[in-house]
């Protein structure tokens, strides 16, 4: 019986060490990102807009769209056709231990399924308890974001 008690205690310690409060926050941001992506698939521009912070900044090319209204207006063209012109899904999600900001990144796909880019978003937990995008920047495909990276800065510095 002692042996079963010890095994049980070891399992309890292992579970408590592997599951952190940050894991729960990451799961919530991943869910918010998936719901955000679903707005494009469902052709729901109102839902898309609701995922944006009032002061959201979307960066592309040499300019930036500043504010929920400017982003929503500029993205209206992506919601006009019956089929979504692209889709995306979160691959990497990290949340500050404070729980106030998060980063998500992942592939962007053409309707054919071909990877055509990578999105990078910064999310903020707002006063109403909802995560909303505050910064977004897409870029060309940059490989597997889940691949192991060096622990230090650029080029291992």
N, C-alpha and C positions, 0 to 999 in steps of 0.2 A: 504494500500500500504506500509506503514511503516513496518507493520508486515512482509510482504513478503521480504522486503529489509533486515530486521534483520535476518530472517531465512536464506536467501541467504548468508549473511556475516558469520553467524555461520557455515554453511556448508563449506564455503571457508576456514575458519580457521581450521576446523576439518580435511579437506583434506590436507591442507598444513602441519599440525602437524603430520599426520599419514604417509605421503609419504616423505621420506628423500632421499638425494643424495646417501646415503649408500644403500638404497633399490635398486636403479638402478645398483649400482656396484655389489651387491649380485646377481641380476638377470643376469648380464653379465657373472659372474663367473659360476653360475649355468648352463647357456647356454654353456659355454666353457667345463664344466665337462660333460654335456650331449653329446656334439659333440665328446669328447674324448672317452666316453663309446661307442658311435656309431661306432667308428673306429674298435672296436673289433667285433661288430655285423656284420659290412659290410666286415670284413676280410681285412681291409685296414691298413697294417703295415706302409706304408709311411705316411698316415694321423696320425697314432698313434705317430710316431716319431716326426712329426711336432708340436705336442702338448707338447713336452718336451723341457725344457730349455736346452741349451747347457751343462750346468753344473749340470743337474738333478742328484739327489741321490735317488735311490730306495732301501729301507732297507727291509731285509727279513732274518729271522734266525739270524745267528751270523755274517753275512757279509753284505756289501752294494755294490750295483752297482753304479759306479760313472761316470757320463757323458752320454749324449744322445746316443752315439754310443754303449757303453757297455749295456745300458738298452735295446735299440732296438735289439741288437744282442741276448741278453739273452731271450727276449720276443718273438723272432722269432718262437720258438716252439709253442707258443699259437696261431699262425696264419697259421699253416700248414694244419690243418683239414678244411673240408668244413663248419662245424658248430663250432661256438664259444664254448670254453670249460667253459666259465663263462660270466657273465654280471654284471654290477653295475649301480647304479643310485644315484645321490646326494640326501641326506636327510637333511643335515645341511650345510649351506654356511654362512660364515661370512667374512667381508672385513674390514681391518683397515680403519679408517676414512681418512687416508692419501691416500688411494686408491692404495697402492703399493703392498700389500700382502693380500692373502686371504687363508682361510681354507675351505676345503670341506670334508665331511664324509658321508658315507652311506652304505647300504647293498651290499654284493656281493652274487650273486645267481648262483647255479648250473644250467645246462640246464633244469633240471626238475622243476625249480622254487624254490627249497629249498634254504633257506638262509644258506650260508656256511662261511661267513666272513663279515668283515667290512673294508672298505678302509678309509684311512686318507691321504689327500693330501694338500700340501701347494703350492699355485699358486703365481706367480709374474707377475705384469704388465710390459711387456718388452718395450724397446724403439720403437718397430714397432707398438705398440698399442695392441698387442695380449697378452692374458693371457696364461702362460705356467707353467707346473708343475715343481717345483724345488725340492720338497721332496715328497716321497710317502712311506707309510708303511701300510701293511695290517695286520689284526689280526683276531682271531676267532670272531664269532658273539658276539656282546656286548650289545644286547638288543636294545630297542627303543631309538635312539639318540635324538628323539624329546621330550622324557619324561622330565618332570621338574626336574632340577638338583638344588642342594643347591647353594646359591649365593656366598658362601665363598669357601675356599679350601677344600681339601680332608676331608671327614667325618665331614663337616660343620665347620672346624677350621677357 
